[in-house]
């Protein structure tokens, strides 16, 4: 233990010390001032050049430097080096802007750097921070810590393994294992900037935001923690209302129960087993709806196959048990055994009813339209080798299995099938109505009714030679299919017509007036669902993202080493 001066010598020593410090203060504004101490001693053997300041029963040690007051039980002060080590219930205050308590504090008056250790508690008007080790740089107005820290403000509790606090900007930079707990959500991140005054967070590393009914993951983004609004980029994904939303840029507003995505988006419905992709999408949780545009593609997943639907605009409405799917403007669909095209499509997933609709005609179009023009404008579907068109096509599927059960065409039904044995022959059947049935998803039979007309090529079963071309009209007929090809035709009522030898029937008479073979429109692969305009579309990202661009790669906290020289233990 060091030696101590007698009481009278202590008074003289303190008086002389203040004279020395006062003289130095006049020549340099950076000199530490001793404002108060219970006693002052020296121990040159243990602390060369240092003055040991101790508290008394009534007075604690007060050291002051350029607006900062440090109060402690004792301090080892080095006047020539202009620094000190304070110990015992240390309180650091800087005006009314900072109050910090700790067990120990080292301070350098030349660099204006303070090092606090043990139960560190930093308090400011906008927050308070608790940690075990903290460096305060008064020149840069920055605080550094690399021991687990807890920050509390008016709404949030934030924890991290290390961080930087920029006092001028009122901003934290968390660099490891960040957790923000809010009454409404929790944020976990590896790299996050947090502005305490405006309550905004900027994400620069893998981050997860978990609310009561949503989960957001992103590696880069912005989050307004007051308004629950965020913009997210780089591997961004939102789990929201039984939906998974992905995209290059995502926007989220929890108060409006709204999310949007742009560029390479993907919306997955986990309940209805469907996926919708495109380049712009919006989700409205309160209305149980979503809209996707710009090269939009819906994929409905079945047991062994998938149905792909493309349209300029795809819309989903209603809760999972009563979901309605709509597609608009140049709708195209593809499945390995079914293809189609229409102006619009409506699918009621609760009943399994799908409607393919045409665009309404203008009055002028109605006046000049030919039967062939009507066929070209009507919805069209292909079942293997069979083409069907009509004013409205309805498909009915089993809601449990998603397999096609039946088909109905209302108005101007037309069936066309290329005759496989002739060069340019086509089997054709037209009527006002059409109904079809399916077995295990395969077309089994068709019933055509009302004003039914047929042109059909008949062949010998034995020689496969053409017998003739049958042209007939009747009240209705049934066609049976096998392996996607018509194998049997049965007339309902007495047909009127004639079987013509091929040489006796003019080529112009071998097609119905509404005939239009639309094979060129038939998609044979997923890529065929998109028009040249779709393929040429260049996606855009969400604009005006308020990221603060900074060089933050491999950033390290600039800690200085603690002065661990021999410490003196206070004696009463």
VOGU-3710 file (C-alpha; in Angstrom, 3 decimals, decimal comma):
1> xxxxxxxxxx> 0,000/0,000/0,000  1,306/3,456/-0,757  2,419/5,953/1,915  0,138/8,888/2,882  0,884/12,524/3,870  -0,012/13,884/7,282  -3,246/16,001/7,392  -1,388/19,337/7,363  0,751/18,193/4,476  -2,396/17,134/2,616
11> xxxxxxxxxx> -3,799/20,667/2,789  -0,520/22,147/1,499  -0,325/19,504/-1,262  -3,846/20,143/-2,522  -3,231/23,915/-2,465  0,002/23,522/-4,438  -1,671/21,123/-6,856  -4,454/23,596/-7,635  -1,881/26,365/-8,222  -0,035/24,097/-10,701
21> xxxxxxxxxx> -3,198/23,036/-12,514  -4,511/26,600/-12,624  -1,290/27,810/-14,219  -1,439/25,027/-16,789  -5,104/25,754/-17,477  -4,255/29,320/-18,460  -1,835/28,074/-21,130  -3,913/25,151/-22,469  -7,699/24,728/-22,790  -7,354/20,934/-22,650
31> xxxxxxxxxx> -6,037/20,626/-19,100  -8,106/18,563/-16,643  -9,258/20,561/-13,607  -9,570/19,204/-10,080  -12,637/20,846/-8,661  -12,995/18,842/-5,470  -11,320/16,055/-3,470  -11,338/14,908/0,122  -7,592/14,309/0,104  -4,623/14,087/-2,229
41> xxxxxxxxxx> -1,595/11,837/-1,844  1,341/10,648/-3,877  3,037/7,255/-4,242  5,959/7,634/-6,644  6,934/4,005/-6,288  3,617/2,666/-7,464  2,239/5,612/-9,499  5,134/7,771/-10,725  4,027/11,300/-11,490  0,448/10,660/-10,298
51> xxxxxxxxxx> -1,649/12,299/-7,638  -4,058/9,996/-5,835  -7,331/11,778/-5,089  -9,691/10,309/-2,490  -13,145/11,224/-1,281  -13,973/12,235/2,255  -17,055/11,434/4,278  -18,855/14,399/2,723  -17,045/15,201/-0,494  -16,410/13,008/-3,545
61> xxxxxxxxxx> -13,685/13,553/-6,142  -14,728/16,010/-8,879  -12,671/16,278/-12,101  -13,690/18,632/-14,884  -12,607/18,887/-18,506  -14,106/21,052/-21,228  -17,736/20,775/-20,160  -17,525/17,245/-18,750  -17,671/16,553/-14,992  -16,473/13,203/-13,635
71> xxxxxxxxxx> -17,375/12,351/-10,031  -15,890/9,282/-8,288  -14,756/7,892/-4,939  -11,102/8,196/-5,907  -8,951/8,863/-8,973  -5,353/8,390/-10,055  -4,515/11,664/-11,824  -1,448/12,187/-14,060  -1,105/15,960/-14,627  1,808/15,697/-17,048
81> xxxxxxxxxx> -0,074/13,201/-19,211  -3,396/14,974/-18,701  -5,340/11,806/-17,914  -6,791/9,944/-14,947  -8,335/6,677/-13,848  -11,496/7,147/-11,764  -12,899/4,379/-9,560  -15,926/3,768/-7,385  -19,473/4,736/-8,456  -18,225/6,935/-11,272
91> xxxxxxxxxx> -20,644/9,517/-12,679  -19,797/11,260/-15,975  -21,960/14,223/-17,008  -21,703/16,535/-19,978  -24,070/19,430/-19,447  -27,644/18,184/-19,554  -27,073/16,060/-22,685  -25,196/13,042/-21,238  -25,166/11,240/-17,911  -23,126/8,041/-17,632
101> xxxxxxxxxx> -22,481/5,872/-14,580  -19,980/3,024/-14,263  -17,724/1,235/-11,811  -14,527/2,550/-13,417  -13,642/5,196/-15,965  -10,378/6,111/-17,708  -10,172/9,548/-19,280  -7,583/11,166/-21,556  -7,792/14,943/-21,727  -5,617/15,176/-24,845
111> xxxxxxxxxx> -7,748/12,843/-26,951  -10,945/13,573/-24,983  -11,608/9,820/-24,928  -13,398/8,209/-21,976  -13,384/4,477/-21,264  -16,102/3,164/-18,947  -16,126/-0,314/-17,377  -18,524/-2,295/-15,232  -22,311/-1,748/-15,128  -22,075/1,126/-17,617
121> xxxxxxxxxx> -25,295/3,128/-17,956  -25,418/5,972/-20,503  -28,494/8,209/-20,360  -29,650/10,771/-22,929  -32,986/12,443/-23,518  -33,823/10,081/-26,408  -32,626/6,778/-24,865  -30,472/5,002/-22,329  -27,812/2,354/-22,876  -26,541/-0,343/-20,516
131> xxxxxxxxxx> -23,425/-2,419/-21,191  -20,206/-3,606/-19,505  -17,636/-1,754/-21,629  -18,009/1,557/-23,428  -15,732/4,096/-25,119  -16,890/7,697/-25,468  -15,108/9,827/-28,068  -15,966/13,442/-27,201  -14,197/14,772/-30,302  -16,275/12,718/-32,761
141> xxxxxxxxxx> -19,257/12,670/-30,401  -19,427/8,898/-30,753  -19,916/6,017/-28,337  -18,551/2,490/-28,904  -19,302/-0,763/-27,117  -18,362/-4,377/-27,830  -20,000/-6,109/-24,886  -23,700/-7,026/-24,908  -25,668/-3,799/-24,749  -29,294/-2,960/-23,941
151> xxxxxxxxxx> -30,838/0,262/-25,245  -34,261/1,443/-24,110  -36,253/4,310/-25,612  -39,911/5,296/-25,315  -41,222/2,233/-27,207  -38,383/-0,169/-27,930  -35,849/-2,317/-26,155  -32,760/-2,970/-28,287  -29,975/-5,435/-27,581  -26,791/-6,152/-29,534
161> xxxxxxxxxx> -23,342/-7,604/-29,058  -21,595/-4,445/-30,225  -22,452/-1,061/-31,635  -21,658/2,583/-32,275  -23,732/5,547/-31,171  -23,421/8,759/-33,202  -24,647/11,416/-30,790  -24,872/14,261/-33,310  -27,106/12,183/-35,590  -28,807/10,395/-32,687
171> xxxxxxxxxx> -28,069/7,170/-34,508  -26,987/3,708/-33,428  -25,046/1,365/-35,664  -25,515/-2,193/-34,442  -23,019/-4,687/-35,830  -23,833/-8,073/-34,292  -26,853/-10,048/-33,014  -29,253/-7,106/-32,929  -32,662/-7,594/-31,297  -35,313/-4,850/-31,135
181> xxxxxxxxxx> -38,401/-5,625/-29,069  -41,471/-3,462/-29,679  -44,990/-4,106/-28,308  -46,120/-4,854/-31,885  -43,092/-6,615/-33,405  -39,565/-7,920/-32,895  -36,551/-7,252/-35,149  -33,525/-9,551/-35,358  -30,600/-8,363/-37,465  -26,881/-8,741/-38,035
191> xxxxxxxxxx> -26,309/-5,150/-39,171  -28,711/-2,290/-38,506  -28,646/1,513/-38,181  -31,224/2,951/-35,809  -32,117/6,653/-35,510  -33,460/7,205/-32,008  -35,172/10,558/-32,576  -37,166/9,588/-35,687  -37,382/5,877/-34,787  -36,188/4,678/-38,201
201> xxxxxxxxxx> -34,116/1,558/-38,849  -31,905/0,912/-41,884  -31,028/-2,707/-42,572  -27,609/-3,616/-43,973  -27,470/-7,341/-43,188  -29,695/-10,412/-42,761  -32,765/-9,187/-40,847  -36,070/-10,627/-39,681  -39,084/-8,587/-38,517  -41,774/-10,613/-36,758
211> xxxxxxxxxx> -45,234/-9,160/-36,039  -48,458/-10,717/-34,795  -49,477/-11,873/-38,277  -46,461/-11,230/-40,494  -42,823/-12,159/-40,855  -40,414/-10,110/-42,990  -36,925/-11,214/-44,011  -34,449/-9,046/-45,894  -30,752/-8,302/-46,192  -31,219/-4,630/-47,004
221> xxxxxxxxxx> -34,050/-2,276/-46,241  -35,696/0,546/-44,338  -38,272/0,343/-41,538  -40,274/3,177/-39,994  -40,778/1,764/-36,516  -43,430/4,339/-35,536  -45,697/3,845/-38,540  -44,894/0,164/-39,174  -43,868/0,908/-42,777  -40,925/-0,684/-44,537
231> xxxxxxxxxx> -39,128/-1,054/-47,858  -37,005/-4,155/-48,344  -34,476/-5,357/-50,934  -31,958/-8,156/-51,483  -33,398/-11,610/-50,772  -36,519/-9,935/-49,414  -39,525/-12,047/-48,451  -42,764/-11,365/-46,543  -44,879/-14,086/-44,920  -48,281/-12,428/-44,734
241> xxxxxxxxxx> -51,848/-13,739/-44,366  -51,072/-17,289/-45,541  -49,149/-15,798/-48,458  -45,433/-15,642/-49,191  -44,398/-12,464/-51,048  -40,997/-12,264/-52,736  -39,445/-9,678/-55,056  -36,437/-7,514/-55,784  -38,164/-4,633/-53,965  -40,907/-5,004/-51,353
251> xxxxxxxxxx> -43,053/-2,379/-49,623  -45,015/-3,079/-46,428  -47,530/-0,996/-44,440  -48,920/-2,870/-41,459  -51,433/-0,175/-40,493  -52,995/-0,229/-43,965  -52,609/-4,041/-44,038  -50,942/-3,639/-47,411  -47,863/-4,982/-49,180  -46,453/-4,365/-52,660
261> xxxxxxxxxx> -43,633/-5,869/-54,678  -41,809/-4,993/-57,892  -39,442/-6,813/-60,227  -39,281/-10,607/-60,301  -42,042/-10,998/-57,751  -43,494/-14,279/-56,551  -46,726/-14,633/-54,536  -47,299/-18,080/-53,014  -50,687/-19,064/-51,579  -49,797/-21,738/-49,027
271> xxxxxxxxxx> -53,406/-22,865/-48,505  -54,595/-23,071/-52,110  -51,248/-24,345/-53,405  -50,854/-21,703/-56,063  -47,977/-19,465/-57,161  -48,283/-16,169/-59,042  -45,277/-14,462/-60,592  -44,891/-11,113/-62,320  -43,113/-7,780/-62,079  -45,592/-5,796/-59,969
281> xxxxxxxxxx> -47,972/-6,938/-57,268  -50,090/-5,653/-54,400  -51,630/-7,510/-51,449  -54,586/-6,096/-49,480  -54,921/-8,176/-46,327  -58,151/-6,596/-45,013  -59,905/-7,352/-48,290  -58,259/-10,754/-48,760  -57,120/-9,721/-52,220  -54,032/-9,414/-54,375
291> xxxxxxxxxx> -53,269/-8,044/-57,844  -50,294/-8,959/-60,047  -49,396/-7,389/-63,398  -46,580/-7,188/-65,960  -45,796/-10,619/-67,328  -48,011/-12,204/-64,683  -48,145/-16,004/-64,486  -50,234/-18,141/-62,112  -49,304/-21,737/-61,365  -51,905/-24,021/-59,794
301> xxxxxxxxxx> -50,224/-27,120/-58,459  -51,971/-30,484/-58,892  -50,854/-33,958/-57,832  -48,853/-34,807/-60,946  -49,205/-31,695/-63,092  -49,578/-27,921/-62,990  -51,926/-25,491/-64,731  -50,255/-22,246/-65,863  -52,378/-19,138/-66,498  -51,000/-15,923/-67,953
311> xxxxxxxxxx> -52,740/-12,576/-68,298  -51,816/-8,935/-68,314  -53,484/-8,628/-64,896  -54,198/-11,354/-62,344  -56,450/-10,717/-59,316  -57,184/-12,860/-56,256  -60,094/-11,991/-53,921  -61,799/-13,622/-50,970  -60,712/-15,826/-48,062  -59,065/-19,203/-48,799
321> xxxxxxxxxx> -62,320/-21,164/-48,577  -64,086/-18,804/-51,029  -61,242/-17,615/-53,208  -61,907/-16,074/-56,625  -59,128/-15,898/-59,214  -59,468/-13,505/-62,174  -57,280/-12,945/-65,213  -57,699/-10,141/-67,741  -56,464/-9,160/-71,203  -55,057/-11,804/-73,521
331> xxxxxxxxxx> -55,375/-14,698/-71,105  -53,509/-17,876/-72,024  -53,390/-21,167/-70,156  -51,245/-24,252/-70,450  -51,367/-27,749/-69,029  -49,838/-30,842/-70,576  -53,252/-32,028/-71,832  -55,257/-28,744/-71,885  -54,476/-25,366/-73,423  -56,595/-22,262/-73,894
341> xxxxxxxxxx> -56,870/-18,588/-74,730  -59,457/-15,904/-73,980  -59,814/-12,235/-73,203  -60,547/-12,911/-69,519  -60,938/-15,778/-67,074  -62,721/-16,233/-63,737  -62,045/-19,175/-61,407  -64,126/-19,832/-58,278  -61,858/-22,125/-56,269  -64,626/-23,059/-53,802
351> xxxxxxxxxx> -66,841/-24,559/-56,545  -64,160/-25,427/-59,093  -65,921/-23,383/-61,809  -63,703/-21,685/-64,399  -65,124/-19,331/-67,029  -63,294/-18,223/-70,165  -64,857/-15,040/-71,540  -64,485/-12,880/-74,634  -64,200/-9,121/-74,747  -67,608/-7,471/-75,355
361> xxxxxxxxxx> -68,253/-6,285/-78,914  -68,862/-2,696/-79,862  -71,983/-1,873/-81,873  -69,876/-1,320/-84,973  -68,185/-4,700/-84,558  -71,553/-6,409/-84,236  -72,701/-4,882/-87,532  -69,718/-6,032/-89,629  -68,632/-9,224/-87,860  -68,705/-12,468/-89,856
371> xxxxxxxxxx> -69,174/-15,953/-88,298  -65,429/-16,558/-88,775  -64,632/-13,250/-87,029  -66,787/-14,406/-84,130  -64,841/-17,656/-83,847  -61,568/-15,742/-83,835  -62,792/-13,518/-81,012  -64,331/-16,254/-78,888  -62,467/-18,140/-76,162  -60,680/-21,229/-77,452
381> xxxxxxxxxx> -59,484/-24,411/-75,780  -57,560/-27,458/-76,936  -58,023/-30,903/-75,431  -55,258/-32,983/-76,937  -56,029/-32,752/-80,698  -59,495/-31,208/-80,335  -60,137/-27,435/-80,620  -63,286/-25,943/-79,055  -64,593/-22,386/-79,166  -67,745/-20,603/-78,029
391> xxxxxxxxxx> -69,152/-17,393/-76,587  -68,350/-18,598/-73,071  -66,455/-21,714/-72,009  -67,031/-23,171/-68,557  -64,842/-25,806/-66,924  -65,970/-27,539/-63,737  -63,325/-29,226/-61,572  -63,558/-31,185/-58,360  -62,512/-28,702/-55,607  -60,938/-31,494/-53,576
401> xxxxxxxxxx> -58,897/-33,180/-56,308  -58,633/-30,251/-58,778  -59,342/-32,734/-61,578  -61,578/-31,648/-64,464  -65,090/-33,149/-64,241  -67,126/-31,449/-66,949  -67,212/-28,793/-69,661  -69,928/-26,433/-70,896  -69,932/-24,011/-73,836  -72,744/-21,501/-73,970
411> xxxxxxxxxx> -73,411/-20,004/-77,408  -71,819/-20,641/-80,837  -70,076/-23,855/-79,795  -67,630/-25,121/-82,393  -65,459/-28,251/-82,372  -62,616/-28,675/-84,867  -60,264/-31,608/-85,172  -57,639/-32,036/-87,882  -58,281/-35,185/-89,899  -55,119/-37,214/-89,535
421> xxxxxxxxxx> -55,422/-39,149/-92,828  -56,051/-36,301/-95,260  -53,845/-33,374/-96,117  -56,284/-30,543/-95,443  -59,400/-32,159/-94,005  -61,039/-31,102/-90,744  -63,796/-32,719/-88,714  -66,193/-30,013/-87,518  -69,268/-29,849/-85,302  -71,177/-26,686/-84,386
431> xxxxxxxxxx> -74,183/-26,015/-82,199  -75,702/-23,530/-79,792  -74,706/-25,457/-76,668  -72,051/-28,001/-75,738  -71,589/-30,171/-72,665  -68,700/-32,506/-71,983  -67,624/-34,989/-69,345  -64,179/-36,079/-68,217  -62,856/-39,219/-66,635  -59,745/-38,872/-64,486
441> xxxxxxxxxx> -59,139/-35,490/-66,112  -59,358/-36,852/-69,678  -62,118/-35,885/-72,161  -64,572/-38,780/-72,361  -67,643/-37,497/-74,253  -69,312/-34,385/-75,682  -72,981/-33,528/-76,180  -73,793/-30,829/-78,742  -77,352/-29,494/-78,853  -79,531/-26,984/-80,744
451> xxxxxxxxxx> -78,972/-26,320/-84,459  -76,197/-28,880/-84,672  -74,182/-29,092/-87,892  -71,446/-31,589/-88,720  -68,772/-32,123/-91,364  -66,985/-35,416/-90,778  -64,524/-37,602/-92,713  -65,495/-41,306/-92,639  -62,949/-44,078/-93,287  -63,094/-47,811/-93,684
461> xxxxxxxxxx> -62,109/-49,547/-90,453  -60,343/-52,286/-92,422  -58,556/-50,429/-95,237  -58,513/-46,897/-93,736  -59,658/-45,618/-97,135  -61,835/-42,510/-97,165  -65,476/-43,506/-97,655  -66,754/-39,981/-97,894  -67,359/-36,633/-96,195  -70,541/-36,483/-94,187
471> xxxxxxxxxx> -72,423/-33,163/-93,981  -75,436/-33,290/-91,690  -77,665/-31,244/-89,422  -79,682/-32,504/-86,480  -81,070/-31,479/-83,109  -78,032/-32,839/-81,286  -75,318/-35,464/-81,142  -72,923/-37,242/-78,789  -69,227/-37,784/-79,520  -67,167/-40,323/-77,593
481> xxxxxxxxxx> -63,410/-39,874/-77,223  -60,527/-42,220/-76,627  -56,951/-41,088/-76,106  -57,973/-37,553/-77,090  -59,513/-38,545/-80,445  -63,207/-38,847/-81,423  -64,048/-42,541/-81,937  -67,846/-42,591/-82,114  -70,653/-40,179/-83,102  -74,291/-40,728/-82,223
491> xxxxxxxxxx> -77,065/-38,477/-83,568  -79,943/-37,327/-81,413  -83,083/-37,238/-83,553  -83,163/-37,892/-87,280  -80,240/-36,209/-89,060  -80,600/-34,448/-92,386  -77,605/-34,597/-94,648  -75,570/-36,603/-97,125  -72,354/-38,571/-97,309  -70,396/-37,065/-100,222
501> xxxxxxxxxx> -67,591/-38,777/-102,102  -64,526/-36,577/-101,756  -64,548/-35,765/-105,503  -68,179/-34,590/-105,357  -67,730/-32,056/-102,574  -66,230/-28,719/-103,493  -63,294/-27,792/-101,224  -65,129/-24,579/-100,311  -68,013/-26,696/-98,986  -65,828/-28,757/-96,710
511> xxxxxxxxxx> -65,705/-26,107/-93,988  -68,430/-24,489/-91,917  -68,838/-20,760/-92,413  -67,624/-20,119/-88,847  -64,572/-22,329/-89,364  -61,262/-20,982/-88,038  -58,456/-23,332/-87,113  -56,422/-21,494/-84,461  -53,608/-23,987/-84,033  -51,006/-21,211/-84,314
521> xxxxxxxxxx> -52,335/-19,698/-81,077  -52,030/-22,944/-79,143  -49,290/-22,783/-76,484  -47,142/-25,899/-76,493  -44,839/-24,818/-73,665  -44,837/-22,282/-70,837  -42,811/-19,767/-72,850  -45,612/-19,615/-75,448  -47,895/-18,009/-72,858  -46,047/-14,708/-73,197
531> xxxxxxxxxx> -46,369/-12,255/-76,068  -43,321/-10,484/-77,557  -44,368/-7,405/-75,551  -44,360/-9,461/-72,357  -40,901/-10,824/-73,062  -39,546/-7,354/-73,871  -40,871/-5,760/-70,659  -38,189/-4,289/-68,388  -39,192/-4,320/-64,699  -38,798/-1,287/-62,465
541> xxxxxxxxxx> -37,948/-1,184/-58,777  -39,824/0,753/-56,103  -38,596/4,346/-56,308  -37,562/6,760/-53,554  -36,139/4,243/-51,126  -34,607/6,364/-48,334  -31,448/4,326/-47,844  -28,435/6,079/-46,430  -25,582/4,879/-48,599  -22,403/4,485/-46,581
551> xxxxxxxxxx> -19,174/2,558/-46,875  -19,872/0,037/-44,148  -17,932/-2,962/-45,384  -15,937/-4,737/-42,683  -16,465/-1,929/-40,195  -14,769/-2,396/-36,836  -15,350/-0,608/-33,549  -12,226/1,471/-32,743  -11,642/0,439/-29,114  -8,512/1,517/-27,306
561> xxxxxxxxxx> -6,834/-0,713/-24,752  -7,781/-0,278/-21,102  -5,138/1,167/-18,788  -4,637/-1,774/-16,408  -1,677/-0,500/-14,429  -1,634/-1,051/-10,664  -4,723/0,367/-9,054  -4,896/1,815/-5,572  -7,485/0,662/-3,082  -9,103/3,423/-1,125
571> xx> -8,448/3,455/2,623  -10,798/5,152/4,971
//
